[in-house]
Amino acid sequence: SPPAPPSPARKEDVVFEATAETVQSLVLESPVPVLLDVYADWCGPCKQLTPMLEEMAIKAGGAFRLVKINTDNERAVSAALGVSALPTLVGVSGGAVRSVQQGFPGETLFREFMMGLLMGYDAPGGPKISDEDRAKYADLSAKLSRVAGSAGFSFAARERMQERIEARLDALPEETGDGAAAVASAELLAALLKKCHDAPSDKKYRRVNLQNARIAREIGAHPSCRAILKIAGFQQQGEAALELPGGDVLNVAPLSCAGDVVRKWITRTRTEMLRAARARRDDEDKKNLVFEEEASEEEEAEAVDPDVCTVRARVEGKKRVWDLSLHADGAVGEVLAELGLAGREEDVRITCVAKRLIVRSSDKAAMGRTFRELGLLPKASLVIKVGTESSASAAGGGTSLRERAAERAKKGGSHTMQSTGIYGKDDNLKGNLVDMGG
């Protein structure tokens, strides 16, 4: 004889209205499969379907539970499930999305939907699921888990966790001995938390083997690292391991919070380490620069002789440069003797551009003045020009570039636009344009 139908369940035991905060406990951690009904108060088909689903859940005697979600009130949950039509039915078991039906389902589709939910997909006699749908449902499961976990993890609890973890991280450099080692331990810690967060149903990522050489060195050896894992939810399993307890379903919000705090600390600490290293390099560079400048000043102080004038002389039109060391009280005319230009009939002119100075061989008094008198100590660059000056220039007898510039200004006079070639004598049109600013 066929098995007797199950005894009807009480409505309050199998029919629930959920919010984002209760999705974790009512849906993801449910001990039985869940039929998730996403509806809206204004949706006509939803009003037809929901009473039918409630009756089914009661008659099933607890074989599954019906959890209703108002899409207008819980938009984050609807977005995580990719709801685009109402009503939307989502089958969830073992904390994972198994199937999705958008819109009012036909009888055949609904029968397959419920068979998959209660019997399991790919089970003998049950409906099949494609690889594409399997990947899509895995993505929806991850999104729903994140939304549910965050909603159920209060702001106050998050703040307390952040403060506790940051305090432990700040103590880590002292435990490891230096900042670089602390960052290495924190990076391994972040990697362990991320693996557990990304694959919460994989039991191998829930266990931290403290006997592993690297983990023992970078995690197990430091109390702060072990404490951070415990704050995130891991529990000590003897001396060999730390393990995250729980069934197939895990709230990943604490893991996400802990991982974020550790990663931000790593970034901040690296920045501080780089800034400190740069400051140390800058200090060393400054010390070296000061030392080099002091050494250079000492060398210059030792090298400079107050009675010596170092002269670099070049004859205009020649490439050769003479480096001369002459007595400071010697006559400037000695430069010509050193260059073999003394006693020439042509006029010879000595120019020092830096001092705006010109001394002509025809001016015996000027040629007899000393390097010290002319202010050419301790170094001077001189250009020697050999050639006959024009009578007007010679008559001027000036010994400075300023005087020569004044003479040129006197000779200058004014210029018209015609003389400078801007427009011709009879070019009235262009003249008007220029005068008008055109």
QUINORGI-V873274 format. One record per pair of residues at least 4 apart in sequence whose ideal C-beta (glycine too) atoms are under 8 Angstrom apart, sorted by the first residue. I is the first residue (numbers start at 1). GAP is how many residues later the second one is. Records with the same first field share a line. If there is no record, write none. Layout:
I->GAP  GAP
//
This chain:
5->54  56
6->53  54  55  56  57
7->54
8->50  51  53
9->4  5  48  49  51  52  53
10->4  48
11->4  43  46  47
13->49
14->43  44  46  48  50  51  52
15->39  42  43  50  51  53
16->6  10  49  50  51  52
17->50  51  53
18->4  5  8  9  49  50  51  56
19->4  54  55  132
20->54  56  57  127  128  131  132
21->130  131
22->4  130
23->4  5  44  46  54  121  124  125  128  129
24->4  5  124  125  127  128  227
25->4  127
26->4  8  39  41
27->7  9  40  65  117  121
28->64  67  116  117  120  221
29->66  218  220
30->4  35  37  62
32->30  31  32  33
33->30  31  32  58  59  60  84  85
34->30  31  32  33  57  58  59
35->18  22  29  30  31  32  54  55  56  79  82
36->31  33  45  53  54  55  56
37->9  12  13  16  29  30  31  32  50  51  52
38->31  33  39  40  43  45  48  49  50  51  52
39->4  7  10  11  29  30  31  32  47  48
40->6  30  31  32  46
41->29  31
43->4  43  44
44->4
45->4  41  42  58  59
46->4  40  41
47->4
48->4  56
49->4  38  55
50->4  18  37
51->4
52->4
53->4  13
54->4  12
55->4
56->4  10
57->7  8  9
60->4
63->55
64->53  54
69->5  8  9
70->4
71->4  6  7  12  15
74->4
75->4
76->4  71  75
77->4  67  70  71
78->5
79->4  68
80->60  63  64  66  67
81->7  9  16  19  59  62  63
82->18  58
83->5  19
84->4  18
85->17  18
86->17
87->16  17
88->12  13  14  15
89->11  12  16  24
90->7  9  10  11  50
91->6  7  8  9  22  25  26
92->4  5  6
93->5  24  27
94->107  154  155
95->46  50  106  153  154  155
96->41  42  45  105
97->40  41  43  44  47
98->18  19  23  31  39
99->14  17  18  22  30  34  38
100->37  40
101->4  8  9  12
105->4  5  8
106->4
107->4
108->4
109->4
110->4
111->4
112->4  15
113->4
114->4
115->4  11  12
116->4  5  10  11  13
119->4  6  7
120->6
121->5  6  7  8
122->4  6  7
129->4  5  8
130->4
131->4
132->4
133->4
134->4
135->4
136->4
137->4
138->4
139->4
140->4
141->4
142->4
143->4
144->4
145->4  55  107
146->4  106  107  110
147->4
148->4  103
149->4  102  103  104  105  107
150->103  106
152->99  101
153->4  5  98  100  101  104
154->4
155->4
156->4
157->4
158->4  99
159->4
160->4
161->4  70  71  93  96  97  100
162->4  95  99
163->4
164->4  67
165->4  63  66  67  93  96  97
166->4  95  99
167->4
168->4  56  57  59  60  63
169->13  17  55  59  92  93  96
171->4  53
172->4  10  13  14  50  52  53
173->4  5  6  8  9  96
175->7  47  48  49
176->5  6  8  9  46
177->4
178->4
179->4  90  93  94
180->4  93
181->4
182->4  87
183->4  83  86  87  90
184->4  34
185->4  33  34  37  40
186->4  39  76  79  80  83
187->4  79
188->4  26  27  30  31
189->4  30  36  39  40  73
190->4  69  72  73  76
191->4
192->4  13  16  27  37
193->4  36  39  62  65  66  69
194->4  65
195->4  10
196->4  9  10  48  54  56  59
197->55  58  59  62
199->6
200->5  6  49  50  52  55
201->47  48  49
202->4
203->4
206->37  38  40  44
207->30  34  35  36  37
208->7  11  21  26  33  34  35
209->6  31  32
210->5  6  9  10  29  30  31  32
211->4  5  29  30
212->4
213->4
214->4
215->4  5
216->4  5
217->4
218->4  7
219->6  7  10
220->5  6
222->4
223->4
224->4
225->4
226->4  10  16
227->4
228->4  30  34
229->5  13
230->4  5  6  12
231->27
232->12  22  23  25  26
233->11  12  21  22
234->8  9  10
235->7  8  9  10
236->6
237->4  5  6
244->6
246->4
252->4
253->4
254->4
255->4
256->4
257->4
258->4
259->4
260->4
261->4
262->4
263->4
264->4
265->4
266->4
267->4
268->4
269->4
270->4
271->4
272->4
273->4
274->4
275->4
276->4
277->4
278->4
279->4
280->4
281->4
282->4
283->4
284->4
285->4
286->4
287->4
288->4
289->4
290->4
291->4
292->4
293->4
294->4
295->4
296->4
297->4
298->4
299->4
300->4
304->74
305->73
306->22  71  72
307->20  21  22
308->17  18  19  20  70
309->16  17  18  19  21  62  63  67  68  69  70  71
310->13  14  15  68  69  70
311->11  12  13  14  15  24  60  65  68  69  70  71
312->9  10  11  12  67  68  69  70
313->8  9  11  22  25  26  68  69  70  71
314->4  6  7  8  68  69  70
315->5  24  26  68  69  70  71
316->67  68  69  70
322->16  17
324->11  14
326->4  8  9  12  45
327->44
328->42  43  44  49
329->41  42  43
330->4  40  41
331->36  37  38  39
332->18  27  34  35  36  37  38  39  42  44
333->4  9  26  28  34  35
334->4
335->4  15  47  49
336->5  6  8  12  14  25  48
337->4  5
339->45
341->7  43  45
344->4  17  42
346->40  41  42
347->13  14  15  39  40  41  42  47
348->12  13  36  37  38
349->9  10  11  12  35  36  38  40
350->8  9  10  32  33  34
351->6  7  31  32  33  34
352->4  5  22  24  28  29  30  31
353->28  30  48
354->26  27
355->19  20  21  25
356->44  45  46
357->17  42  43  44
358->40  41  42  43  46
359->4  7  8  10  15  40
360->6  7  29  34  37  39
361->6
362->32
363->4  34  36
364->4
365->4
366->33
369->4  5
370->4
371->5  6  9
372->4  5
376->4
389->4  5
390->4
391->4
392->4
393->11  14
396->7  8  11
398->5  6  9
399->4
400->4
401->4
402->4
403->4
404->4
405->4
406->4
407->4
408->4
415->4  5
416->4
417->5  6  14  17
418->4  5  6  7
422->8  12
423->4  7  8  11
424->6
427->4
428->4
429->4
430->4
431->4
432->4  6
433->5
434->4
//
